[in-house]
Amino acid sequence: MIRSTGYTRPIIRGDIIANRVNKKLEASEKDLIALLERTSVIVAISFDGWTSTNNLSMFAMNGKWVGPDMKIYQACLDFVEIKGAYSGKNLAQLVYKRCKQLGILQKIISVTGDNASNNDTCARHLYKMMTYIYDEHLDPIPVHAQSMRFKGEASKIDCLAHVNNLVVKAILESLGSSTHKKACEFLDRVKDKGWESEGFAMPSVAGDIAVLRIVVLWMNRSPQRVQE
């Protein structure tokens, strides 16, 4: 197929491409570890989990910190598929393992997630695992060689953006706004059968915002309608 387009150069095999990607990944990993070692004293962690469109449980973790030059650094620390249950204990093990690989486990000062109960459980389990190898930062009788600043649930921060999203959703629901998903489903039915077909009912018909949402989505589905 590639040759049929007129391409005449040697075609790189799939295993060669995979090797190049793996080498690039190894180099990026070394650069990230070096950057964290050189610039971080404490690191604020934020993470989230979700189900992808192809039905995979995914987990992403970011880190943010201030360096000795007073410059704010941030990096994606992990992006993996969750194996097993989406439980707080499982999330804690993911955070623990990855932060230990990067050499920043004892540098964690906080974790930020949504207000799901499994994130509270994650903070508790993470703290419990860390106490086996670290002392608390202000512990009067240190036992281990290193100390940590993380204090479990006391160091967990609820994501303000997620809280605001829940608040706005509740307000819109009370106004009868319907949802984006229901509005799209309605427009898909209209596309298949036409506006004049019988049996169509506007979602959450009691709300004017629901009607406005459908009108806007209907316009944006066609560049010609947007131009008009």
RAKA-V636889 format. One line per field, one symbol per residue. burial: I if it has 24 or more other ideal C-beta (glycine too) atoms within 12 Angstrom, else O. A space follows every 10 residues. Layout:
burial->???
//
This chain:
burial->OOOOOOOOOO OOOOOOOOOO OOOOOOOOOO OIIOIIOOII OIIIIIIIIO OOOOOOOOII IIIIIOOOOO OOIOIOIIOO OIOOOIIIII IIIIIIOIIO OIIIIIIIII IIIIOIOIII IIIIIIIOII IOOIOOOOOO OOOOOOIIII IIIOIIIOOO OOOOOOOOOO OIOOOOIIOO OIIOOIIOOI OOOOOOOOOO OIIIOOOOII OOIIOOIOOO OOOOOOOO
//
